[in-house]
């Protein structure tokens, strides 16, 4: 399987450890490159992702390996904000945000090209809501992205549920194709700078037939567009957890 050799920060920004001068994603993206829109009006990132810090741990749950592409604007907006906060200190650093993908699929993808790296942060899970919640808890996720889909009730283990309630402060529903029903905000970005790195996510899928099918689907819904607008819906924890019961 051909995998992305290095994450976006390393490849595009010359951050290959011990090989090149260390630079960071603000060389490619700035916070202003991600426009947050609510009710048709521009808003700041703090209005939709309040109290963001470098300590936040983002978890993106997926049914299929490429689902997270539909949330790439959210992921990269957080990555860019993470590095912006580090750069503001004026101190040297070498770090990556603690962001994770949880993929309930037999053929997971790697999201190192979107700075979810090292690759052990792309985690293969069973399509079992209990295991997914336990994995979120084990990684200390406090910002949660879940895919839109059928709502199915599940009685979670009380200890696992208590841990999640204590820690997860914000949940969002994303669309695997970039759109959700009844959204309450959107993220708009230029497609061009990111497109090669989106394609690397597809390239990392081992199953050739599945890879081609998913890539073709992405291209049909706007893979070649100049501007991408993704929609999201903020939800409470109970609604987010009800979307984890994939079967």
Number of C-alpha atoms within 10 A of each C-alpha: 9 9 18 20 12 18 24 25 24 22 15 17 18 17 20 16 10 7 9 12 12 16 17 24 22 17 12 14 18 14 18 13 16 22 19 26 20 16 10 10 10 13 15 15 20 10 12 20 16 11 10 15 12 16 10 19 18 26 25 24 27 25 22 18 28 26 23 30 21 23 25 21 27 24 20 20 21 23 25 25 21 21 20 18 13 18 14 8 9 8 7 9 13 10 9 17 18 20 23 24 26 26 26 22 16 14 16 25 27 28 31 25 26 21 24 24 22 16 19 12 18 22 17 20 20 15 18 13 23 19 15 21 22 18 18 26 18 11 16 18 22 20 20 22 26 27 26 20 17 12 14 14 14 13 9 15 11 9 10 17 18 12 16 20 13 9 13 20 17 18 23 23 27 29 23 22 19 23 19 20 12 10 18 16 20 26 23 17 20 16 18 14 12 18 14 12 21 21 16 22 24 26 20 24 22 16 13 12 9 14 20 14 11 17 17 12 13 22 11 11 11 15 18 13 14 12 12 18 20 23 26 26 20 19 17 13 17 12 17 20 24 18 20 28 17 17 8
